Amino acid sequence: MEPAKTKSGDQSVLNTDAFDKRRFNEIYSMSQSLQKLKVEGELPTFEPLLADIWASLYKMKPELSEDDIPDDLQVNKSFMEKIMNDDSFESYRKFTRLDDLSSAIGTVKFGEKTNEWLAEQKDRDEDLQNKIQEIQAMQRQLQKQEHQNGAGNGSKELQEDIKDAMSDLGGQLHQTLQNNSHSFSEAMSQAMQETKQTKDSLKSLLGGTSAGSGDAELKKVPLRDQISLAEKIASNKQMKEIADWAGRFKQIARKKQKSKHSDSMERSGVTLGNDIERLLPMELGLYTHPITKNDFLRRFVEGQTMQYEQKGHEVLGKGPIVLCLDQSGSMHKLDTQSKGFTLALMSIARKQKRDFCLILFSTRTKIFKYESGKIKSSDMINLAQTFLGGGTDFALPLDRAMNVINESRFKQADVVFVTDGEDRVKDSFLEVFNKKKKEKEFNVLSLTIGSNTRTVKQFSDKVVQVKDFDDAGSFTAFEI
């Protein structure tokens, strides 16, 4: 399938060059939202307007063209003048300039808000509405002629009529933008706010448990997938909620893992470095004294200050992390929470280089396996859209968990079992399961959400009762 192409080639009202036009065409081909906007745009020149909005956000030094602007592009010129002369525009560009993803999301958001603003003005002004409808009718007629006679073979007279009508509309819209300047500026401000929120949510989804890992993880994902995932977040409330929960839970997981790591470290001598938390008291004394402060700072920058050496007892070759997640009907209210929780656990697996297995269960199971906890963008969308529903069967996911652990080369797996339901498990099954637990040296942590713990205690090493995933008890899972 050929990538979608634009016709915005020579229809720019900015100082765009061949690179800009080629790059926008590439972004356009990756973005379903931009292609949708082209179809839904109120004006026939909406596609080149999107190209100019992108250039204004992405280029190092965008400027309005000094060449004569064709009559039919006066509308675009009015919009671009208003966008680029806004007091906040330069602060927007700090976020989007030379940034492929931010400028792509920004173009979609600015385009959507511009189209919405235009539709609102049209509803308020009958004359404006008539002009736009007249242009749209002529445009449809021209497309029909081109379809019958071949591309570019529409009536020259009709093409001139459209240009004249667009020129009239340009003058009227210029006045409308001046009269409603504040509402348009507010719409653009909202567009930028949504752009930043979308990128933050995307970093929350893709980031690991290390501080600031979102940007680094983002760079590993192809731009097409970044744009696709960002557009899902921007248009799908469920995806945004999952991203927000994932960000929150990963932050908590980071603290839990850091605290666990610190507890497992022991001081075993003195070495040189610049880790503030491990500096010798003597060095801190030199820092506080005015005479020795500069010498301390020089050595600190060079990593030559004395600090405690620490050695951790890190265990390598641990088995998979297996999450058995109840997806019976009653769990639907916690669906976005549970998926944010899943992504946080997965980021721990990624950091520990452990395989991650998600076993969704009700009266059936669905299994997702992620090598070393790595998840692709398409898998993330698939996971977000999966919910089983139905009743509850504990033996099914526990049996699948045993199979996964059996296949692993390593012992010391961790199973996290989450349910809000109750079920009975046969003694014969429990005997086999608990025997396998000793043999393969794996642990089971169960989180019960407002349900009886009697059954889960029969196969768990630890049971924690919680009210939902955002309960301090649930965060015990992040200590594995």
N, C-alpha and C positions, 0 to 999 in steps of 0.2 A: 504493500500500500504506500503510495507516494505521500510525502508530508504535505500538509495544507500549505498553500501559497497565498501570499498577499499581493495586492495590486498597488500598494502604497508607494511604489518606486519613486516617481518624480513629483509626488503630491505633498511634499513636506513644506511646512512654513518655518522650519528651523534650519540651522547651518549643518544639516546632516550630510555625511559623505557615504561612499560606497560601502565602507565597513559597517557603519551604523545600520544601513538598510539591510545588508546581508545578515547582520546579527539579529536584528528584530525579526526577520523572516524565520530564522532558526528558533527563536523564542516562541514566536507565533505558532510554529508547527508542533511545539511541545505542549502548548497550553490549550486545553479544551475550553477554559473560561474565556480566553481572548477570542477564540473562534466563535463561541456562543454570543459574545458581545457584538461581534461584527454583524451577526444575523439580527440581533435584537436592537441594534442601534437605531435611534430615531432619525438619523440623517444618512444620506448616501455617502458622505465623506467621513463617516465614523471610523472606518478602518485606518485611513491615513492619520486621523486624529489620535488613535491609539498608538501608532508608530511614533508620533511626535511626543506624546506623553511619556512613552518609554525613553526616548532620546533625552528629554528634559530631566528625567530622573537618573539616567545612567551616565550620560556623557560628562567628560571632565569640565568642559566649558560650553554648555548649550546657550545659543543666542537666537533671537528671532532673525529670520533671513532678511538681508538688505535688498534682495531682488524684489521685483514687482510680484505681488501675490495675485494669482488668478482670481477672478471674481468668485468662482464657486468654492474657493478655499478661505474666503474672508471670515466665514463662521469659525473655522478651525483657528484662524489667526486670533480672533477675539477670545476664544477659550484659552489658547496658549499664553496670550498676553496676561490674562487674568490669573492663570495658574502661576506663571513665572514671576509676576510682579507682586505676588502676595508676600506680606512681611515674614511669614513662616517658611517660605519655600526653601531658602538656603539651609535652614535647620533640618528640613525633610531630606535634603540631598546628602547631608552628612551620613545618613542611614542607607541611602540607595546608590550613591555615586560609585561606579565601577563594580557594583555588587550585583551579579547576575540574578540571584534569587530575589533579593529585596526589590530590585527594580522591576522584575517580572510580576511579583505579587502586587507591588505598588501600582503598576500599570493597570492591572485588573481592577483594583479597588478604586483608583481615580476614574477609570472608565465607567465603572458601575455607578459611582456617585454622580458623575457628570450626566450620564443618561437619565438617572432618576431625577436630578435637578431639572433637566430639560423637560421631562414629562410633567413635572409639577408646574413649571411655568406655562406649559402648553394648556394645562387644565384651567389655569387662572386667566389666561388671555385668549379670547376667542379668535382674534385676528392672527395671533401667532399659531394657534392650532390649525386654522384654515390654511395658512401658508405651508406648514409642515405636511399636512395631509395632501395638499396639492402636489408638493414635490414628491412625496411617496407614491402617489398615483402615477405621476409621469415616469418615475423610476421603474415602477412595475411594468408599465407599457413598453419602456425601452428594453428591459430585460426580456420581455416576451418577443419583441422584434429580433433581438440578438439571438434568442433561442431558435427562432425560425430561420434566420438568414445567416447564422454563424456569428461567433464572438466578434465584437467591434463593428458589426454591420447594422447597427440601429440607425434610425433616421437622424441625419445631421441636424435637421430643424428641431427635433425633439431634444437633442443633446444641448443645443443652444438655449432652448426654453428653460431647461433644467438649470443651466449656468446662470441665466438671468434671474430665475426665481431664487437660487442660492445666494446671489449677490444681494437681492432685496432682503432676504432673511438675515444675511450677515449684518446689515445695518441695524435691523430691528433687534437682533440678539446682542449686538454691542451695547445698545441702549438698555436692554433688559439686564445684562450683566452689571451695568453701572448702577441701575436702580435697585438691584437685589444682590449687591456685592457681598453683604455680610452673610447671607444664607449660603452663597456659593463657597465662600471661604470656610464656613463651618463644615460644609459637606466635604471639602478637601482635607480639613483637619481630621475629620472622622475617618476618612480613607486612610490617612497615614497612621492613625492610631490602630486601625484594624490590620494594617500591613505589619506593624511591629508586633501586635498580639499573635498574628498568624506565624511569624518567624519564631517568636519565643515558644509557642506551642510545638512547633516542629522540632526545635532544639530539645524540648522536654521529652518528646517521643523518642528521638534518636540518641540522646546523650546517655552517657554511662553514669556510674556512681562517683566519678571523680569530679571535683569542682571545675566548672568551665569546660567540660568535655563536649558540650553540645556543638560548639563551632567546629571542633576537630572531627567529630563524628559526621557532621554535615558534609564536610569536604570529601569524605570517603564515598558519598552517595552520588551517583550520576545526576546531572542537573535535571534531566527529564523526570527522574523519580522524585527529586526534591520538589519540583513544580507540581507534579501529580499529587503528592502527599499534602503539600501546602494547600492546594485547591480543595482537597477533601476536607481538611481542617476548616478552611474558610467557609465551606458551604454545608458542612455536616455538623450539627450541634453535638452529636454523640462522639465524633472523633475529637472535637475540641475538648469535651469533658474528659475523655480518656487521657488526652495529652496533659491536661491540667493536673489530674490525679497522678499520672506517671511522674510529672515534675516534682510534686509534693513528696511522693513516696520515695523517689530516688534520693532526694535531699535527706530524708530521714535515714534511708539505708546507708548513705555515705557516713553519717554521724555514727550509726551503729557499728559499721565496719571499721571506722577509724578508732572508735573506743575499744573495740575488740582487739584491733591490731596493736594499739598502745599497751593494752593489758598483757599482751603476749610478748612484749619486748623486755629485755633485761639489759642493764648497763654492764658493759664488760671492758672498761678501759677508756682511754682518751684518744681522740683522733682530731684531725683538722677539718673544718667545713664552715658552713654559714647557716645552719639550722637553728633559728632563734630559740626554739623550745628546748634544745639540748645544750645550749651554751653553758660553760662552767661559770659559777658565781664570780670567780676572779675576773673573767672577761667582762661580765656585766658591770663590775666595779670600775674597770678601766673606761667603759663607755660613759659612766656618770661623772667621771672626773674631767674637768675642762682641759687639763694639760695632755691627758692621754686619749681624749675622745677621738681626735682626727686620726691618730695611729690605729686605733681600734677600727674605725670606719673603713680605712684603707684595707686592713687585713680582712675585714668582714666581706667587703666587695670581692676580694681576691680568693675568698674561701679558705683563708689561712687562720681563722680564729679557732681556739681550742673548744671542743665540745665532747660530751659523753658519746662513746661508741655504743651502739645498741645492736643486738642480734635477736632476730625473731625466730620463733619455732614454727616456720611455715611448712605446712604439710603439702607435698606435691602429689600428683596422681590420685586425686580424689574422684569419686564416682559422680554420676550426674545429679543434678537437682531435679527432682520430679514434683511437679505441682498437680495434685488432684483437686480440681475445682468443680464444686457442685454447680450445675446449671439447670437444676429443676425449676419449674415455673416460679416458685416463690423467691428465687434469687434474682429475678429480672430487675427488681428495683435497685439492686446493687451492681448492675452489669458494668457500668462505666468505671465505678470504683474498682471492681474486681480485675478489670483489664489493665488499669493503671498499676495496680498491685502486682499483676503478672509481669508487666514490663520492668518494674523495679527489681523483682527477683531475677529476671532474665539478665539485667545489667550486672548483678552480682556474679552470676554464672560466667558472663563475658569477662569480667575482671579476673575471676579465679581460673579462667580458661577451662571451664567445665561444661559438658553438654547439658542442655536444658530440655526437659520434656514436659509438655503441658497435656494433661489428660482431663478433658472436659467430660463430665458425666451427669447422667440423670438415670433413665432406665436403659440408656445406651451410652456409648462413649465415642469421643472423637479425639484423636491423638495428633499433636503437633510436636515435631522434634527439631531442635535448633542446635547445630553443632557449635560448641564453645559459646552458646548463648547469643549467637549472631542471628538477627532477623532482618529479612529484606523488606523493602517498602511495600511490595505487593502482598507479602505474608502478613504485614501489619494491618493492611486494609481488610484482608480476608479474616483475620482474627477479630477485628473490630465488629465485623458484620455477622459473626457466628454466635448463635445462641440456641441451645438444644431444646429447653423446655421439657415438661413431662414430670415423672415421679423421681424417686431416689432409690439407687441400688449401690450399697457400699462395696460389695464383693467385686463387682465389675472393674472399677478403677484400681483397686488394690491388686487384683490379678494382673492387670496391664502394667502396673508399676513394677511388680516382680519380674515380668518379662523384660522390661527395659533394663532393670538392674542386672539381670542375668546376662544380658548381651554386653554389658559394660566390661571393659578390661580392668576396671578399678573397683576396689571396695570403698567403703566409707561414703556411700551415697546419702543424700538427704531427701526425705519425702515430706512435703508439706500437704496436709489433707485439710481441705476447707469445706464445711457443710453447714447448712441451716436446717437440715432435716434429721430424721431418725430412721434407723433401719436395724434389722436383726441380721447377724452374720453367723453362719453355721460353725459349730465347734470344730468340725473336721477342717474347714477352711482356715480358721484361726490358728490351728495347730501347725498346718503347713506354712502359713505366712510368718508366724513368729519364729519357726525353726529357720526359715530362709533369712530372716532378719539377723539372727545370730551368726549364721554361716557367712553372709555377705557383709556383715558389720554396717548395716545401714540403720538410720534413725528415722522415726516418724514423729513429726510435730503436727498436732491437730488443732485447728482453730474452729471452735463451734460458735455459730452466730445464733444466740438466743435459743439453743436447742439442748436436749438432754445429753449428757456426756457418757452415759453408762456404756453404750456400745463402743464408741471410739476409744475409750480407755482400754478396751480389750486388745487393741492392736497398736496403741500409741506409746511412745516413750514420754511424751509430755502433751498435756491437753490444756489449752487456754480458752476460756470463755470470753467472747467479745460481743459488742453490740453491732459493729460493722468493721470494714477494713481500716477505717480511720480511727481505730481504737488503739491506745498504747499497747494493749496485749497483742494485737496483730503484728506489731513491729518486732516481736520476738523472732519472727521468720527471717528478718533481715540480719540476724546474728549468725546465720549458718555459714 
